[in-house]
Amino acid sequence: MDFQITKNYPCSYLPGQLARSRIAITNNTPDTDAYAQLIQQGYRRSGNFIYRPDCELCHACIPVRIPVEQFHPNRIQRRIWKRHQHLQATRHSLHFDPAHFDLYQRYQKSRHPGGSMDLDDQNGHEQYRNFLLQSTVDSFLVTFHEDQQLRMVSIIDQLPDGLSSVYTFFDPDVTGTSYGTFNILWQIAQCHHDRLPYLYLGYCIKNSRKMRYKANFQPLQLLVDNQWQCRETCTTI
């Protein structure tokens, strides 16, 4: 396996900063076991693209995971878990569904207006498929319905030592909900059920509102100096 460094590009999370990534280049199609070794080293997957941040002057993106046996929900999380028990979760193989794509578009336009994923239908279809429906590892899709109404979709990777939360999008127009928090709690519960020790959440960024919420799930392990260590905040200091 070889690794290449990209050129600098505008950071998606910290305005005004440049980012770059280290890309895993493989001669063969990566499988789940190979990817499991990479995720232990802080890599993530976006479609068939396996990467980790490798910025020269910034180290804000920190890989995080939840040791599920040690996790204890706080009072707010317990309330959220109870409030959303009526949602019906169904597991599927990765596939395209117009209802999923419609929800994805509404979510992007509401939560990330003007972003790289907020595109017209023609371009959006291709980017959606490349981003969420392409995978060379063991991946699946979970839908969450309220009665017959689709409320949330989550893409998850199955690893030997846990689950990896790839991406989740939900109905932005329903008020009084905490779908994102419930989804993480649901994935933790799945790890418990399957006796998997970890839920991998990707990167936590202390100065990014969109990414620092992961520190709300304690204890949280951060990859610091190539070792997983428990920290209360998304910082290595």
Secondary structure, DSSP 8 states (H G I E B T S, - for coil): -EEEE---EE-SSSTT-EE-EEEEE-SS---HHHHHHHHTTT-EEETTEEEEE--SS----EEEEEETTT----HHHHHHHHHTTT-EEEEE-S---HHHHHHHHHHHHHHSTTSTT---HHHHHHHHIIIII--SSSEEEEEEEETTEEEEEEEEEEETTEEEEEEEEE-TT--S--HHHHHHHHHHHHHHHHT--EEEEEEE-TT-TTTGGGGGSSSEEEEETTEEEEESSS---
